Amino acid sequence: MDTPGIILLVVSASISFGLGRLFVYFRDKKRKEKKEQALKRAAQALRDAPPEAESKNKSKRKRQLNQQKDRF
């Protein structure tokens, strides 16, 4: 293989690698944004959920009250 052929091979390989990394970067960025939005929606759904009916078990009632205090 002559010198121009090697140079062309190296340049094309580096461009290909760079484009591949760029696509992976943007794909991961998009996935991260979607994941954050899903977490926000889940947290909002928990906040908007109606409170559970109060339990007849005294210990469970205490835990429920503590959980409600911890949420807010």
C-alpha positions in Angstrom: 0.0 0.0 0.0 1.3 3.4 -0.9 1.4 6.5 1.4 -1.7 8.3 0.0 -3.7 5.1 0.4 -2.7 4.7 4.1 -3.4 8.4 4.7 -6.8 8.1 3.1 -7.5 4.9 5.2 -6.6 6.7 8.5 -8.6 9.8 7.7 -11.7 7.8 6.7 -11.4 5.6 9.8 -11.1 8.6 12.1 -14.1 10.3 10.5 -16.1 7.2 10.8 -15.1 6.7 14.5 -15.9 10.4 15.2 -19.4 10.2 13.6 -20.1 7.0 15.5 -19.2 8.6 18.8 -21.3 11.7 17.9 -24.4 9.5 17.2 -23.9 7.6 20.5 -23.5 10.8 22.4 -26.8 12.3 21.1 -28.6 8.9 21.5 -27.5 8.7 25.2 -28.5 12.3 25.8 -31.9 11.7 24.4 -32.4 8.6 26.5 -31.3 10.5 29.6 -33.8 13.2 29.0 -36.6 10.7 28.5 -35.7 8.9 31.7 -35.7 12.2 33.7 -39.1 13.0 32.3 -40.5 9.6 33.2 -39.1 10.0 36.8 -40.7 13.5 37.1 -44.0 12.1 35.9 -43.8 9.2 38.3 -43.0 11.5 41.2 -45.9 13.8 40.2 -48.3 10.8 40.1 -47.2 9.8 43.6 -47.8 13.4 44.9 -51.2 13.6 43.1 -52.4 10.1 44.2 -55.2 10.1 46.7 -54.2 9.2 50.3 -54.6 5.6 51.3 -57.4 4.7 53.6 -56.4 4.8 57.2 -55.5 1.4 58.6 -57.1 -0.2 61.6 -53.7 -1.4 62.7 -52.1 1.1 65.1 -48.5 0.5 64.0 -49.4 0.7 60.4 -51.2 4.0 60.9 -48.1 5.4 62.5 -46.0 4.3 59.6 -48.4 5.9 57.2 -48.4 9.2 59.0 -44.6 9.2 59.1 -44.5 8.4 55.3 -46.8 11.3 54.6 -44.7 13.7 56.7 -41.6 12.5 54.9 -43.1 13.1 51.4 -43.8 16.8 52.1 
